[in-house]
Amino acid sequence: MAVSGAGEASLPAVSKADYPYPEDEFDAPPDPTAPRGVHRAPRSAWSRWWPFLAVLVLAPALAYGIVAFATRGGDLPLSSGGGSDADDTPTATAPATPGGEATDGEEPDGEATEPASEEPTQEETVAPEPDLTTSVTVYNAAGIQGLAAKGAERLGAAGFSQVTPTNFTGTKPAESTVYYATDEDQPAAELVASTLGVPVIQLDPAQAPTGIVVVLVSALP
């Protein structure tokens, strides 16, 4: 045995032909491409990204569920024995009335009741029409020249056909006055007074034996 260097023993070289033992797995040469030492297989791209994708999908769904539940305000269906918001008060139905009258807006079976007839109103009194052919005498008791003629002209324009102007003699009244002889002459006397603006109308057969007499003691209005 040869000794070399610092006490290292130099083993004799043994060829494969001189190797007395059968070959085993340790005699196989190592694979130069096989990993050596502690080795962990590289992770795939999917294994690195699927947790992030799961968070992106589940987080919105979970948030939507929470918001939907909160916005419902707890409006969960109530059990049949717990009561409800509906009005449980029974609606009263009006009983049917004799004679087939309608109840609760239904049409009556029989004929509709006729409304009570109104009481007849009193006949309105129709004022008689003035007789424009009644004779009218107009007296000038004011001393105003042409006063009687002016009054006669107005009465003619109003439709009177028999008007006579003249001067007055005797005792004159305190104010201009229209006299008429009978009740039948009253409508015509009223028309004469309104046409001439005379304020006083009197039934006086002594002053007006027939027809109508007008005594003017002042100027016409």
Secondary structure by P-SEA (a helix, b strand, c coil): cccccccccccccccccccccccccccccccccccccccccccccccccaaaaaaaaaaaaaaaaaaaaaaaccccccccccccccccccccccccccccccccccccccccccccccccccccccccccccccbbbbbccccccaaaaaaaaaaaaacccbbbbbbbccccccccbbbbccccaaaaaaaaaaaacccccccccccccccbbbbbccccc
